[in-house]
Amino acid sequence: MQRGEFNTHIREKLDELKELKNQRDKALAKINVKGDYTDIEREIKFLETKQETTVMSFDKEKKLMKEIKDLKKKAAEFKGIKEISGKINVLSKELNGLRDQSDSVHSDIQHKARESQEKHLAVVSTSTQIDELKKQEQETFNKFIEYKKQFNELNKSFKEKQAKYDEINSKVQEFRSEQQKEKKLSIEQQLRQKEEIINEKLRTGKKLTNEDFLVMQSLDR
């Protein structure tokens, strides 16, 4: 790869990096989260434990569930920002590597060009020295081929890691979807159990509580 091609590739990566940073900044401005992802996860676990272990009215439980849902949404958005930041870090390292390779190739070519010119002027009439010069030129070309090979390997590794990340992220989303379904089913079962208790009260003429009326309204919806 010639230095001009390196520079073209660097410009493309810079555009990609700029776009990722814009995405990250917009996402941060949108969610306006204080603290970090770990703090949000800790708060979610605390509230879920409270919901499971604390006896509370239906309204309070409903309010608590909404708070948990909002926190999980922020956690997902925050995690998305972390993922974008990770991509930014990877891309920045790749850009640094490309710049180093570009500068190295350029410096090496300039050095070899000056060296070749000086030797050519000194040994223009000597065939053995001309052969040596050709050998050095070949070595320079071989180095160029090696740099290109290294770059291709780095680029391939990056794409493979990106594919693995996409696969893992897909599995995480599936797991979360199953958890949400299970949670919904559990709530519905709890409501049905409460409905049976209310029906029994109605059959036996017992007085209904405010919580019983709230449960009946939820079932109607």
Secondary structure, DSSP 8 states (H G I E B T S, - for coil): --HHHHHHHHHHHHHHHHHHHHHHHHHHHHH---S-HHHHHHHHHHHHHHHHH----HHHHHHHHHHHHHHHHHHHHHHHHHHHHHHHHHHHHHHHHHHHHHHHHHHHHHHHHHHHHHHHHHHTT-HHHHHHHHHHHHHHHHHHHHHHHHHHHHHHHHHHHHHHHHHHHHHHHHHHHHHHHHHHHHHHHHHHHHHHHHHHHHHHT----HHHHHHHHHHH-
